[in-house]
Every structure is written in C-alpha cells, then in structure tokens.
C-alpha cells in the first residue's frame, strides 16, 4: 500500500481541520490542574514580549516538563504563550502550512516532509527533543508471529506521516514485504480500540499507547532502535517558522534554555521529571520512568556540536528524504545544503553557552 503526502493548503478549511485535531489550547503550563509553577533556572528576562503559538504532543520528553512547570511563562513573564496539543506530526506539519504555529514538536520524518517537495515549508529544525529507540515499537497480537515475515497479509496500524510510520516502512522494506502488508492510518488514541475490536493485527506506535497494547497481551516484535541500527534513525524534534525565528531570537534562545534544563532533569532527576510528565500524560510517575528508557535525551552542547544540529543532522534529514522518495512520501530530494539550511543551530548554541 503506497502513501501520499497530503498537500498543505493554507485556507480557512485547512485551519479548521488543524484545530479540530488539537486537544485544546491553554495559555501556558498546567493551569487547569492547579500545579504551581517552578522557579526559572536562569535569570528571568522581562524584555521578551513575544506572542508565541506552541504545538506539542503527548510524548515523554522535556517539552512536557517545560509545559507542566510553566517554565516559559516564569522565565519570560511578559511573553504571551499558547500551547496546542496535536495527535501526530502530520497534523503539526499541516498547522505550519496553515500558518497557525510558531514552534512545534514532531518527528524527524514529518519534519523532513515539511522541508522537502512538494511542501517546502519555510521552517527550520531548532531542537532535538529525543533520539527514538525502543520507545517506538511494533507490537503484534498473535504470539505465533515471531518475525516480520509473519506480517504478510496482516493489518498493521500506525499514524501516517509519523516517525513510527517511517520506521515501519523501513522495516517492511528491508524484510522484502513492501506491498504485502496492509497499512492502516490510525492516530495513537484510536489504536487500542481497533486492537480490542480485532480490526488490526499489529501496530507500530509510541507510549503511552505502546504500553497499553503490551498490557493487553501484545508482543514487541521489533523497534525503532533496530531500524536505526539498520540505517534509518528517527528523532522527535522541534521546528520553527523562519520568519518567527528572525523576529524573536531572544525568545528562541530562552526557549532552548528551558528545554536544555528539562533535558538535564530527565538525565539526572528522572523521578521528579516523571511527576511532571505523568501529569501531562495522565498516568502515574512510576509508569513514566520505564518509558524514558526508550529515548536518548541530548543536552544543548551536544545538539549544537558537529554530530547533530551543528553539522551531521543534515545528512540524517537527507537520508530520510531519500527513503521517503522511494516510498512516495515526497516528490523530490533536495540537496544536503537545502536540509542544512533547514536547521537553525543558534538557539541550541545559545542555550549551551
């Protein structure tokens, strides 16, 4: 089954579709649950007066900690910040196409689509929230299926346009199963119902949906860690509108600083970080901690270095684009320089200094 890139059209109808998939907007933080904001980990900047629209997803990384502790509003008290939740990276890309987001979280595969033809959106990658490993995995219902070959003729669900979708395509391509597995486009929250209703045989998805499927008796067959080792790495990243970055450099640096603080908490204070992430995911902290092991969280200094945003990440985006082209996910692969131009290292470099 082939996949196609949905053309992003910045019309009122497209914008309405984007807003329909969000779980609601809040001005900042966990105000609806009454959580107290944390103190700013650096000197607050009252000179920043940016109005910012942030898009996030229910992924256990530093973005949720920043939101839960209201760190941006504490550190930038005169900024106006609105958070909107999205179900998948494809929806985030559509929101940027509609001009309704300034910074948003999505996977490296949809980010590559945004930077590639036919979309060629004016965005740049500004942060790597995490390197995806076992946190995105392929779960099967039938315990007798122990290899990818066992998926022949089966129905496998994943959110189209996501990093999970990319990893699934890479895995079945390597196994010689392209066109022999029925791919079903389902958002994460819809997958458990389809699983229980026997409408699907397997799913490639992330937590918390992943844990729900394994708790329901599913067996992990492979993961994004294995597809990465085979040459198809995936990440959760943040992209930003280029015009917004040019006009709001001080905000972008402060945003990267609080993200870097969140990474430090995830690396050194996991129990405390799990409280905030659990609150945002609606699960207990002890359920969060095992999920964190499926990701690698990179500090700003490493992100700004030559392996990632400061150099090598452009090659990762280029490689992703080449594979997406082979699958019909993009219509052309740009030069590596084009993908290098699709990265803004300054926020991470500023957070590392």
SULGI-V115083 format. One record per residue. N is the residue number from 1. RES is the residue in one small letter. PHI is phi in whole degrees, 0 to 359 (none if undefined). Layout:
BEGIN
n={N	N}
res={RES	RES}
phi={PHI	PHI}
END
This chain:
BEGIN
n={1	2	3	4	5	6	7	8	9	10	11	12	13	14	15	16	17	18	19	20	21	22	23	24	25	26	27	28	29	30	31	32	33	34	35	36	37	38	39	40	41	42	43	44	45	46	47	48	49	50	51	52	53	54	55	56	57	58	59	60	61	62	63	64	65	66	67	68	69	70	71	72	73	74	75	76	77	78	79	80	81	82	83	84	85	86	87	88	89	90	91	92	93	94	95	96	97	98	99	100	101	102	103	104	105	106	107	108	109	110	111	112	113	114	115	116	117	118	119	120	121	122	123	124	125	126	127	128	129	130	131	132	133	134	135	136	137	138	139	140	141	142	143	144	145	146	147	148	149	150	151	152	153	154	155	156	157	158	159	160	161	162	163	164	165	166	167	168	169	170	171	172	173	174	175	176	177	178	179	180	181	182	183	184	185	186	187	188	189	190	191	192	193	194	195	196	197	198	199	200	201	202	203	204	205	206	207	208	209	210	211	212	213	214	215	216	217	218	219	220	221	222	223	224	225	226	227	228	229	230	231	232	233	234	235	236	237	238	239	240	241	242	243	244	245	246	247	248	249	250	251	252	253	254	255	256	257	258	259	260	261	262	263	264	265	266	267	268	269	270	271	272	273	274	275	276	277	278	279	280	281	282	283	284	285	286	287	288	289	290	291	292	293	294	295	296	297	298	299	300	301	302	303	304	305	306	307	308	309	310	311	312	313	314	315	316	317	318	319	320	321	322	323	324	325	326	327	328	329	330	331	332	333	334	335	336	337	338	339	340	341	342	343	344	345	346	347	348	349	350	351	352	353}
res={x	x	x	x	x	x	x	x	x	x	x	x	x	x	x	x	x	x	x	x	x	x	x	x	x	x	x	x	x	x	x	x	x	x	x	x	x	x	x	x	x	x	x	x	x	x	x	x	x	x	x	x	x	x	x	x	x	x	x	x	x	x	x	x	x	x	x	x	x	x	x	x	x	x	x	x	x	x	x	x	x	x	x	x	x	x	x	x	x	x	x	x	x	x	x	x	x	x	x	x	x	x	x	x	x	x	x	x	x	x	x	x	x	x	x	x	x	x	x	x	x	x	x	x	x	x	x	x	x	x	x	x	x	x	x	x	x	x	x	x	x	x	x	x	x	x	x	x	x	x	x	x	x	x	x	x	x	x	x	x	x	x	x	x	x	x	x	x	x	x	x	x	x	x	x	x	x	x	x	x	x	x	x	x	x	x	x	x	x	x	x	x	x	x	x	x	x	x	x	x	x	x	x	x	x	x	x	x	x	x	x	x	x	x	x	x	x	x	x	x	x	x	x	x	x	x	x	x	x	x	x	x	x	x	x	x	x	x	x	x	x	x	x	x	x	x	x	x	x	x	x	x	x	x	x	x	x	x	x	x	x	x	x	x	x	x	x	x	x	x	x	x	x	x	x	x	x	x	x	x	x	x	x	x	x	x	x	x	x	x	x	x	x	x	x	x	x	x	x	x	x	x	x	x	x	x	x	x	x	x	x	x	x	x	x	x	x	x	x	x	x	x	x	x	x	x	x	x	x	x	x	x	x	x	x	x	x	x	x	x	x	x	x	x	x	x	x	x	x	x	x	x	x}
phi={none	270	243	230	274	287	294	272	239	277	239	295	294	295	296	297	295	297	295	292	268	281	268	115	245	230	296	184	63	259	301	288	253	78	289	282	288	279	279	290	284	214	296	298	245	278	280	277	239	298	256	230	250	253	249	226	231	278	239	286	220	297	301	292	294	301	294	297	270	58	296	295	290	290	280	231	296	258	274	252	238	238	255	232	269	235	278	202	296	299	290	294	301	298	295	295	297	274	73	251	224	254	222	211	266	199	279	293	292	296	297	296	300	299	273	251	290	269	284	47	288	279	230	220	286	243	199	250	293	193	264	278	235	288	295	243	220	264	248	243	278	278	294	282	276	244	223	299	302	290	274	304	82	269	260	239	263	194	285	299	85	265	294	297	299	301	296	297	299	296	292	287	295	295	276	73	250	303	84	250	235	274	269	245	275	226	288	308	290	270	293	302	295	294	296	295	274	58	270	225	256	198	206	250	204	244	287	277	299	305	295	296	289	291	293	274	105	289	242	285	265	201	214	292	295	286	292	296	297	272	107	232	290	227	217	258	230	242	245	224	294	297	295	298	299	296	268	223	298	295	297	301	292	296	301	295	295	288	295	294	299	297	299	300	296	294	275	238	227	299	298	292	298	296	296	293	293	298	298	285	273	76	228	289	304	289	274	283	307	298	293	298	293	274	231	244	252	258	291	302	299	288	297	282	282	292	285	244	299	280	181	293	295	299	292	298	296	296	297	298	297	299	292	299	297	294	258	81	279	224	261	198	256	284	288	299	296	299	286	295	291	273	235	245	274	302	300	294	296	293	290	277	279}
END
